[in-house]
Amino acid sequence: MSSSAISRDAGLFVPTDLSGLVTPEGRTLSDVKLIASDMDRTLLDNNGELPAGFERMLDELHEQGVYFAAASGRPVYTLRAMFEDYLDRMVLIGDNGGYITLGNEVLYESIMPVSTYRRLAQYVNEKGGTGSGNVCAFDAAYIEERFRDRDAFYRTFYYEIKYVDDLLALDVPADKFTVMFPDGTSIEHFEEMKADGLFEGLSAATSGPNWIDVMELGVDKGAGLRHVGEVLGIDVADMMAFGDTFNDKEMLSTAGFGFMVANATPGMEKYARYVAPSNDEAGVVSVARAVIEARRGC
């Protein structure tokens, strides 16, 4: 679903001209019924803050009957805290599609077998270099006590953390296993893990230079959009999605309006049809406003 028209200039991808935009399925901006966005380096600016105009955008989308979904590698409990004032009108796609809610209703959840995350933890302990593994359970992120010195960084993403002596002894319901590399070597380690067959029968992706996310096979943000569409009766052709890196690729390939932000990781142009302005230019809000105007008939 990528677009051959995507180009780069001065290190950034060039935003798409939205005037007269029609997808290959024949959809225009006025047909959009759900907008999903990744968080870090996509919706959030480089200071980790929501962009100016976000609240107004959310209210106006709601008035137009358009759902907004936060689609993140972060867990749902973190997303709930971030968007506590908007939970009645937002879909939360947490853990890269492993757990999805609308208000207080659970739309989908994936369960990773205990034996799987223990196997992943053992590999990271033996061959993970600087990486620290954590089990993404539904109540908290479980991290080994020896990595407590990384607490400040972890809490940016996991608002609930429980420290344990040994992940190999853990037995809690979870949907994802994540490895954090403080030295920014996730891509190199991802290739090593893949070559070792660690991800066979699983879904895995890097999420920026610091993270590797591992989920059950078939769990990703694109599958998350399909689950939401089935529940809400929305065709993926009528969905718009925004992302910046490789844990977003399935989501951008799935949505009829798949936008990567201008600051996206090189290589993401293989999966996106269109380009939004960068996260520091409030690109998600900018394109969403075009949807609002189109639906109003402006």
BELFEN-V194874 format. One record per residue. N is the residue number from 1. SS is DSSP state (A for helix, B for strand, O for the rest). OMEGA is omega as a letter, one per 40 degrees, with the letter a starting at -180 (999 if undefined). NEAR is the number of other C-alpha atoms within 12 Angstrom. Layout:
N:SS:OMEGA:NEAR, N:SS:OMEGA:NEAR
//
This chain:
1:O:a:26, 2:O:a:28, 3:O:i:23, 4:O:a:15, 5:O:a:18, 6:O:a:29, 7:O:a:26, 8:B:i:22, 9:B:i:11, 10:O:i:9, 11:O:i:13, 12:B:i:24, 13:B:a:29, 14:O:a:25, 15:O:a:32, 16:O:i:31, 17:O:a:17, 18:O:a:25, 19:O:i:16, 20:O:a:15, 21:O:i:23, 22:O:i:22, 23:O:i:27, 24:O:i:17, 25:O:i:17, 26:O:a:16, 27:O:i:24, 28:O:a:28, 29:A:a:34, 30:A:a:33, 31:A:a:33, 32:O:a:39, 33:O:i:38, 34:B:i:44, 35:B:i:50, 36:B:a:51, 37:B:i:52, 38:O:a:49, 39:A:a:45, 40:A:i:36, 41:A:i:36, 42:A:i:43, 43:A:a:47, 44:O:i:31, 45:O:a:26, 46:O:i:18, 47:O:i:15, 48:O:a:17, 49:O:i:20, 50:O:a:31, 51:O:i:28, 52:O:i:20, 53:O:a:21, 54:A:a:26, 55:A:i:21, 56:A:i:19, 57:A:a:30, 58:A:i:37, 59:A:a:23, 60:A:i:25, 61:A:i:33, 62:A:i:26, 63:A:a:18, 64:O:i:26, 65:O:a:24, 66:O:i:34, 67:B:i:41, 68:B:a:44, 69:B:i:46, 70:B:a:51, 71:B:a:48, 72:O:i:49, 73:O:i:49, 74:O:i:45, 75:O:a:44, 76:A:a:45, 77:A:i:32, 78:A:i:32, 79:A:i:36, 80:A:i:32, 81:A:a:19, 82:A:a:26, 83:O:a:25, 84:O:a:18, 85:O:a:15, 86:O:a:27, 87:A:a:26, 88:A:a:21, 89:A:a:30, 90:B:i:37, 91:B:i:44, 92:B:i:50, 93:B:a:48, 94:B:i:45, 95:A:i:54, 96:A:i:52, 97:A:a:49, 98:O:a:45, 99:B:a:46, 100:B:i:44, 101:B:i:35, 102:B:a:29, 103:O:i:24, 104:O:a:18, 105:B:i:18, 106:B:a:21, 107:B:a:26, 108:B:i:30, 109:B:i:33, 110:O:i:31, 111:O:i:28, 112:O:i:34, 113:O:i:24, 114:A:a:25, 115:A:a:21, 116:A:a:31, 117:A:i:39, 118:A:i:28, 119:A:i:24, 120:A:i:39, 121:A:i:35, 122:A:i:25, 123:A:a:28, 124:A:i:32, 125:A:a:23, 126:A:a:15, 127:A:a:20, 128:O:i:29, 129:O:a:23, 130:O:a:23, 131:O:i:36, 132:B:a:40, 133:B:i:45, 134:B:i:47, 135:B:a:49, 136:B:i:48, 137:B:a:39, 138:O:a:33, 139:O:a:21, 140:O:i:30, 141:B:i:39, 142:B:a:43, 143:B:a:37, 144:B:a:29, 145:A:a:19, 146:A:i:19, 147:A:a:29, 148:A:i:20, 149:A:i:15, 150:A:a:25, 151:A:a:26, 152:A:i:15, 153:A:a:18, 154:A:a:33, 155:O:i:21, 156:O:a:21, 157:O:a:33, 158:O:a:36, 159:O:i:26, 160:O:a:28, 161:B:i:31, 162:B:a:28, 163:B:a:24, 164:B:a:22, 165:O:a:16, 166:O:i:23, 167:A:a:36, 168:A:i:26, 169:A:a:19, 170:O:i:29, 171:O:i:20, 172:O:i:25, 173:O:a:26, 174:B:i:34, 175:B:a:43, 176:B:i:48, 177:B:a:49, 178:B:i:44, 179:B:i:49, 180:B:i:38, 181:O:a:32, 182:O:a:25, 183:O:i:17, 184:O:a:21, 185:O:a:24, 186:A:a:32, 187:A:i:27, 188:A:a:23, 189:A:i:31, 190:A:a:36, 191:A:i:19, 192:A:i:20, 193:A:i:28, 194:A:i:23, 195:A:i:12, 196:O:i:16, 197:O:a:15, 198:O:a:27, 199:O:a:27, 200:O:a:17, 201:O:a:16, 202:B:i:25, 203:B:a:32, 204:B:i:41, 205:B:i:39, 206:B:i:36, 207:O:a:37, 208:O:a:33, 209:O:a:25, 210:O:a:27, 211:B:i:37, 212:B:i:44, 213:B:i:47, 214:B:a:45, 215:B:i:44, 216:B:i:32, 217:O:i:24, 218:O:i:23, 219:O:i:39, 220:O:a:43, 221:A:i:47, 222:A:i:40, 223:A:i:36, 224:A:i:42, 225:A:i:53, 226:A:i:34, 227:A:i:33, 228:A:i:40, 229:A:i:30, 230:A:a:15, 231:A:a:19, 232:A:a:22, 233:O:a:17, 234:O:i:25, 235:O:i:25, 236:A:i:34, 237:A:i:33, 238:A:i:35, 239:B:i:43, 240:B:a:51, 241:B:a:52, 242:B:i:60, 243:B:a:55, 244:O:a:48, 245:O:a:41, 246:A:i:40, 247:A:i:44, 248:A:a:53, 249:A:i:39, 250:A:i:40, 251:A:i:48, 252:A:i:46, 253:A:a:37, 254:A:a:34, 255:O:i:46, 256:O:i:42, 257:B:a:49, 258:B:a:47, 259:B:i:55, 260:B:i:55, 261:B:a:49, 262:O:i:39, 263:O:a:37, 264:O:i:44, 265:O:i:30, 266:O:a:23, 267:O:i:20, 268:A:i:37, 269:A:i:38, 270:A:a:28, 271:O:a:37, 272:O:i:44, 273:O:a:37, 274:B:a:43, 275:B:i:44, 276:B:i:43, 277:O:a:34, 278:O:i:36, 279:A:i:39, 280:A:i:27, 281:A:i:25, 282:O:a:32, 283:A:a:41, 284:A:i:48, 285:A:a:37, 286:A:a:31, 287:A:i:43, 288:A:i:45, 289:A:i:32, 290:A:i:30, 291:A:i:39, 292:A:a:33, 293:A:i:24, 294:A:a:24, 295:A:i:23, 296:O:a:18, 297:O:a:13, 298:O:999:12
//
